[in-house]
Amino acid sequence: MLAGGRGTRLGGQEKAALEIDGRSLLETRIDALREVCQEIVVVVNQRFASRRIPGVQVVQDIRQGCGPLMGLYSGLLASRSQLNFVTAVDMPFFKAGLFRRLLELAREGRPVWDVTIPYIRKQYEPLFALYARTCLPAVEELLASPQPGGRRIVAFFPKVRVRRVAAAEIIPYDAGMISFFNINTLKDLRAAGGSEQGLPGR
């Protein structure tokens, strides 16, 4: 789980510390993942680097300032699993049924697909997707690239085997597509049932 983002449109508040129903996003996301994952790796920024969470491996981005792609890379390196579900701390609605379906689809590949990812309205959902550790060489190559615009997560997809999961395959498991909702603004936080208490200026 990528948990290093700062909410620039939320007054700079760490997204991991935002609260819904009195609990932080970090706590609720970890609880949801414990139900379906053998191990949990949380990739954090420097501020949270010393944090200890029982039963969770907390790692820091190997290099700062490289965005979600570096978070993905750091998490895959730290993982002991060949196949890894990657998500973000600011995506509060987790559908376990959809997760399990993605896992089934990933394993239908021979060998498993390098990337198994929802593809909706011609857009990938890279932070609710499965990545095999076989992606690491392609990610390393992209991170070493001098082109700053080439560091979006999806930029390495042409170098690996990708299983696109269409909307029609997702609807039976998440009809409202809420799995892909993420919190970037106060409006998003309110829509998710979150509290503004503790945010700067409140």
NULOLO-586188 format. One record per residue (C-alpha): residue number from 1; x, y, z. Coordinates in nm, 4 decimals, padded with zeros to 6 digits, always signed. Each point is the difference from the previous one (the first is absolute). Last residue first. Layout:
N
<site i="NUM" east="X" north="Y" up="Z"/>
...
This chain:
202
<site i="202" east="-01.0163" north="+02.3587" up="+01.1382"/>
<site i="201" east="+00.2781" north="+00.2125" up="-00.1525"/>
<site i="200" east="+00.2222" north="-00.2987" up="-00.0705"/>
<site i="199" east="-00.2002" north="-00.3250" up="+00.0128"/>
<site i="198" east="-00.0567" north="-00.1399" up="+00.3475"/>
<site i="197" east="-00.3733" north="-00.0352" up="-00.0397"/>
<site i="196" east="-00.0978" north="-00.0138" up="-00.3649"/>
<site i="195" east="-00.1679" north="-00.3364" up="+00.0525"/>
<site i="194" east="-00.0615" north="-00.2694" up="-00.2568"/>
<site i="193" east="-00.3210" north="-00.1419" up="-00.1380"/>
<site i="192" east="+00.1526" north="-00.0805" up="-00.3383"/>
<site i="191" east="-00.1877" north="+00.2883" up="-00.1613"/>
<site i="190" east="+00.1355" north="+00.2318" up="+00.2703"/>
<site i="189" east="+00.3582" north="-00.1022" up="-00.0793"/>
<site i="188" east="-00.0590" north="+00.0424" up="-00.3727"/>
<site i="187" east="-00.1375" north="+00.3505" up="+00.0543"/>
<site i="186" east="+00.2977" north="+00.0799" up="+00.2217"/>
<site i="185" east="+00.2252" north="-00.0940" up="-00.2913"/>
<site i="184" east="+00.2198" north="-00.2839" up="-00.1264"/>
<site i="183" east="-00.1721" north="-00.3104" up="+00.1359"/>
<site i="182" east="-00.0169" north="-00.2957" up="-00.2361"/>
<site i="181" east="-00.2853" north="-00.1911" up="-00.1572"/>
<site i="180" east="+00.1176" north="-00.3021" up="-00.1983"/>
<site i="179" east="-00.1701" north="-00.2645" up="+00.2124"/>
<site i="178" east="-00.3208" north="+00.2018" up="-00.0334"/>
<site i="177" east="-00.0652" north="-00.1407" up="-00.3473"/>
<site i="176" east="-00.3742" north="+00.0114" up="+00.0738"/>
<site i="175" east="-00.0651" north="-00.3568" up="-00.1174"/>
<site i="174" east="+00.3011" north="-00.1391" up="+00.1838"/>
<site i="173" east="+00.0266" north="-00.3785" up="-00.0311"/>
<site i="172" east="-00.2421" north="-00.0659" up="-00.2878"/>
<site i="171" east="+00.1066" north="+00.3376" up="-00.1510"/>
<site i="170" east="+00.3691" north="-00.0911" up="-00.0314"/>
<site i="169" east="-00.0066" north="-00.2333" up="-00.3018"/>
<site i="168" east="-00.2216" north="+00.2385" up="-00.1976"/>
<site i="167" east="+00.2361" north="+00.2847" up="+00.0911"/>
<site i="166" east="+00.2870" north="-00.1760" up="-00.1756"/>
<site i="165" east="+00.2936" north="-00.1692" up="+00.1703"/>
<site i="164" east="+00.3160" north="+00.0524" up="-00.2019"/>
<site i="163" east="+00.2540" north="-00.2811" up="+00.0412"/>
<site i="162" east="+00.3458" north="+00.1463" up="-00.0609"/>
<site i="161" east="+00.3140" north="-00.1872" up="-00.1002"/>
<site i="160" east="+00.3035" north="+00.2274" up="+00.0393"/>
<site i="159" east="+00.2091" north="+00.2564" up="-00.1939"/>
<site i="158" east="-00.2955" north="+00.1995" up="-00.1384"/>
<site i="157" east="-00.1233" north="+00.0404" up="+00.3610"/>
<site i="156" east="+00.3008" north="+00.2046" up="+00.1167"/>
<site i="155" east="-00.1731" north="+00.3357" up="-00.0530"/>
<site i="154" east="-00.3063" north="-00.1061" up="+00.2001"/>
<site i="153" east="+00.1634" north="+00.0998" up="+00.3289"/>
<site i="152" east="+00.0731" north="+00.3524" up="-00.1212"/>
<site i="151" east="+00.3723" north="+00.0611" up="-00.0174"/>
<site i="150" east="+00.0342" north="+00.0796" up="-00.3685"/>
<site i="149" east="-00.0790" north="+00.3683" up="+00.0357"/>
<site i="148" east="+00.3329" north="+00.0584" up="+00.1756"/>
<site i="147" east="+00.1939" north="-00.1405" up="-00.2976"/>
<site i="146" east="+00.3503" north="-00.0881" up="+00.1226"/>
<site i="145" east="-00.0883" north="-00.3705" up="+00.0375"/>
<site i="144" east="+00.1495" north="-00.1787" up="+00.2999"/>
<site i="143" east="-00.3426" north="-00.0333" up="+00.1589"/>
<site i="142" east="-00.1290" north="-00.1524" up="-00.3249"/>
<site i="141" east="+00.2730" north="-00.2625" up="-00.0110"/>
<site i="140" east="-00.0583" north="-00.0909" up="+00.3638"/>
<site i="139" east="-00.3734" north="-00.0371" up="-00.0674"/>
<site i="138" east="+00.0681" north="-00.2342" up="-00.2929"/>
<site i="137" east="+00.2401" north="-00.2090" up="+00.2097"/>
<site i="136" east="-00.2468" north="-00.0139" up="+00.2941"/>
<site i="135" east="-00.3081" north="-00.1142" up="-00.1904"/>
<site i="134" east="+00.0848" north="-00.3674" up="+00.0628"/>
<site i="133" east="-00.0922" north="+00.0774" up="+00.3624"/>
<site i="132" east="-00.3595" north="-00.0473" up="-00.1086"/>
<site i="131" east="-00.2406" north="+00.2922" up="+00.0154"/>
<site i="130" east="-00.3685" north="-00.0094" up="+00.0901"/>
<site i="129" east="-00.2239" north="+00.3051" up="-00.0246"/>
<site i="128" east="-00.1953" north="+00.2592" up="+00.1937"/>
<site i="127" east="+00.2564" north="+00.2774" up="-00.0169"/>
<site i="126" east="+00.0617" north="-00.0201" up="-00.3752"/>
<site i="125" east="-00.3636" north="+00.0615" up="-00.1021"/>
<site i="124" east="+00.0524" north="+00.0205" up="-00.3771"/>
<site i="123" east="-00.2056" north="+00.2377" up="-00.2128"/>
<site i="122" east="-00.1824" north="-00.0651" up="-00.3278"/>
<site i="121" east="-00.3356" north="+00.0424" up="+00.1720"/>
<site i="120" east="+00.0993" north="-00.2719" up="+00.2482"/>
<site i="119" east="+00.3033" north="-00.2295" up="-00.0111"/>
<site i="118" east="+00.0402" north="-00.1981" up="+00.3223"/>
<site i="117" east="+00.3469" north="-00.1530" up="+00.0385"/>
<site i="116" east="+00.1772" north="-00.3334" up="+00.0032"/>
<site i="115" east="+00.3718" north="+00.0640" up="-00.0552"/>
<site i="114" east="+00.2770" north="-00.2571" up="-00.0512"/>
<site i="113" east="-00.2611" north="-00.2639" up="-00.0823"/>
<site i="112" east="+00.0609" north="-00.3347" up="+00.1668"/>
<site i="111" east="+00.2048" north="-00.2437" up="-00.2093"/>
<site i="110" east="-00.2116" north="-00.1088" up="-00.1796"/>
<site i="109" east="-00.2703" north="+00.2582" up="+00.0760"/>
<site i="108" east="-00.3116" north="-00.1245" up="+00.1771"/>
<site i="107" east="+00.1652" north="+00.0933" up="+00.3292"/>
<site i="106" east="-00.0528" north="+00.3704" up="-00.0596"/>
<site i="105" east="-00.3682" north="-00.0594" up="-00.0770"/>
<site i="104" east="-00.0561" north="-00.1820" up="+00.3276"/>
<site i="103" east="+00.1787" north="+00.2734" up="+00.1937"/>
<site i="102" east="-00.2092" north="+00.2671" up="-00.1711"/>
<site i="101" east="-00.3102" north="-00.1912" up="+00.1058"/>
<site i="100" east="+00.1219" north="-00.0197" up="+00.3597"/>
<site i="99" east="+00.0579" north="+00.3769" up="+00.0126"/>
<site i="98" east="-00.3442" north="+00.0615" up="-00.1477"/>
<site i="97" east="-00.1589" north="-00.2126" up="+00.2707"/>
<site i="96" east="+00.2024" north="+00.1751" up="+00.2708"/>
<site i="95" east="-00.1467" north="+00.3356" up="-00.0986"/>
<site i="94" east="+00.2072" north="+00.2737" up="+00.1632"/>
<site i="93" east="-00.1416" north="+00.3493" up="+00.0370"/>
<site i="92" east="+00.2455" north="+00.2363" up="+00.1675"/>
<site i="91" east="+00.2365" north="+00.0814" up="-00.2887"/>
<site i="90" east="+00.2301" north="+00.2557" up="+00.1690"/>
<site i="89" east="+00.2420" north="-00.2659" up="+00.1286"/>
<site i="88" east="+00.0881" north="-00.1079" up="-00.3518"/>
<site i="87" east="-00.0116" north="-00.3434" up="-00.1631"/>
<site i="86" east="+00.2328" north="-00.2687" up="-00.1292"/>
<site i="85" east="-00.0907" north="-00.3689" up="+00.0112"/>
<site i="84" east="+00.3126" north="-00.2114" up="-00.0331"/>
<site i="83" east="+00.0860" north="-00.3261" up="-00.1766"/>
<site i="82" east="+00.3432" north="-00.1585" up="+00.0541"/>
<site i="81" east="-00.0159" north="+00.0555" up="+00.3736"/>
<site i="80" east="+00.2945" north="+00.0848" up="+00.2262"/>
<site i="79" east="-00.0639" north="+00.3726" up="-00.0390"/>
<site i="78" east="+00.2670" north="+00.2618" up="+00.0672"/>
<site i="77" east="+00.1025" north="+00.0423" up="-00.3633"/>
<site i="76" east="-00.3634" north="+00.0166" up="-00.1107"/>
<site i="75" east="-00.0716" north="+00.2717" up="+00.2579"/>
<site i="74" east="+00.2970" north="+00.2146" up="-00.0992"/>
<site i="73" east="-00.0891" north="-00.0272" up="-00.3695"/>
<site i="72" east="-00.3656" north="+00.0885" up="+00.0543"/>
<site i="71" east="+00.0952" north="+00.2958" up="+00.2194"/>
<site i="70" east="+00.2539" north="+00.1083" up="-00.2605"/>
<site i="69" east="-00.2757" north="-00.0060" up="-00.2632"/>
<site i="68" east="-00.2309" north="+00.1867" up="+00.2375"/>
<site i="67" east="+00.2106" north="+00.3174" up="+00.0017"/>
<site i="66" east="+00.3709" north="+00.0473" up="-00.0624"/>
<site i="65" east="+00.0644" north="+00.2583" up="+00.2721"/>
<site i="64" east="+00.1951" north="-00.2150" up="+00.2416"/>
<site i="63" east="+00.2120" north="-00.2979" up="-00.0971"/>
<site i="62" east="-00.0231" north="-00.3451" up="+00.1566"/>
<site i="61" east="-00.3477" north="+00.0902" up="+00.1181"/>
<site i="60" east="-00.0248" north="-00.1049" up="+00.3639"/>
<site i="59" east="-00.1052" north="-00.3357" up="+00.1369"/>
<site i="58" east="-00.2509" north="-00.1134" up="+00.2629"/>
<site i="57" east="-00.0533" north="-00.3759" up="+00.0229"/>
<site i="56" east="-00.3274" north="-00.0699" up="+00.1784"/>
<site i="55" east="-00.0757" north="-00.2552" up="+00.2712"/>
<site i="54" east="-00.0066" north="+00.2609" up="+00.2739"/>
<site i="53" east="+00.0460" north="+00.3531" up="-00.1395"/>
<site i="52" east="+00.3225" north="+00.1846" up="+00.0819"/>
<site i="51" east="+00.0528" north="+00.3563" up="-00.1216"/>
<site i="50" east="+00.3589" north="+00.1146" up="-00.0530"/>
<site i="49" east="-00.0494" north="+00.0811" up="-00.3697"/>
<site i="48" east="-00.3222" north="+00.1954" up="+00.0573"/>
<site i="47" east="+00.1478" north="+00.3463" up="-00.0571"/>
<site i="46" east="+00.2448" north="-00.1286" up="-00.2606"/>
<site i="45" east="-00.2732" north="-00.1188" up="-00.2349"/>
<site i="44" east="-00.1806" north="-00.3319" up="+00.0207"/>
<site i="43" east="-00.0284" north="-00.3309" up="-00.1876"/>
<site i="42" east="-00.2180" north="-00.2456" up="+00.1906"/>
<site i="41" east="+00.0688" north="-00.3698" up="-00.0564"/>
<site i="40" east="-00.2685" north="-00.2460" up="+00.1051"/>
<site i="39" east="+00.0387" north="-00.3768" up="+00.0011"/>
<site i="38" east="-00.2298" north="-00.2942" up="-00.0639"/>
<site i="37" east="-00.2744" north="+00.2241" up="-00.1368"/>
<site i="36" east="-00.3804" north="-00.0427" up="+00.0088"/>
<site i="35" east="-00.1316" north="+00.0952" up="+00.3445"/>
<site i="34" east="+00.3136" north="+00.1941" up="+00.0954"/>
<site i="33" east="-00.0717" north="+00.2319" up="-00.2923"/>
<site i="32" east="-00.3180" north="+00.1378" up="+00.1565"/>
<site i="31" east="+00.1673" north="+00.0603" up="+00.3365"/>
<site i="30" east="+00.2945" north="+00.1743" up="-00.1691"/>
<site i="29" east="-00.2365" north="+00.2299" up="-00.1902"/>
<site i="28" east="-00.1892" north="+00.0917" up="+00.3178"/>
<site i="27" east="+00.3146" north="+00.0792" up="+00.1970"/>
<site i="26" east="+00.1621" north="+00.2096" up="-00.2728"/>
<site i="25" east="-00.3222" north="+00.1881" up="-00.0691"/>
<site i="24" east="-00.0010" north="+00.1043" up="+00.3632"/>
<site i="23" east="-00.2852" north="-00.0952" up="+00.2288"/>
<site i="22" east="-00.2718" north="+00.2201" up="+00.1497"/>
<site i="21" east="-00.2694" north="-00.0917" up="-00.2504"/>
<site i="20" east="+00.2266" north="+00.1083" up="-00.2872"/>
<site i="19" east="+00.3241" north="+00.1717" up="+00.0925"/>
<site i="18" east="+00.2894" north="+00.1453" up="-00.1978"/>
<site i="17" east="+00.3381" north="-00.1092" up="+00.1400"/>
<site i="16" east="+00.1147" north="-00.1954" up="-00.3057"/>
<site i="15" east="-00.0827" north="+00.3021" up="-00.2153"/>
<site i="14" east="+00.2671" north="+00.2073" up="+00.1707"/>
<site i="13" east="-00.1477" north="+00.3490" up="+00.0288"/>
<site i="12" east="+00.1531" north="+00.2576" up="-00.2354"/>
<site i="11" east="-00.3030" north="+00.2282" up="+00.0181"/>
<site i="10" east="-00.2293" north="-00.2564" up="-00.1565"/>
<site i="9" east="+00.0703" north="+00.0982" up="-00.3601"/>
<site i="8" east="+00.3690" north="-00.0823" up="+00.0556"/>
<site i="7" east="-00.1001" north="-00.3283" up="+00.1611"/>
<site i="6" east="+00.3443" north="-00.1508" up="+00.0532"/>
<site i="5" east="+00.0549" north="-00.3443" up="-00.1496"/>
<site i="4" east="+00.2178" north="-00.2599" up="+00.1711"/>
<site i="3" east="-00.2505" north="-00.2765" up="+00.0598"/>
<site i="2" east="+00.0399" north="-00.2364" up="-00.2938"/>
<site i="1" east="-00.1324" north="-00.3422" up="+00.0980"/>
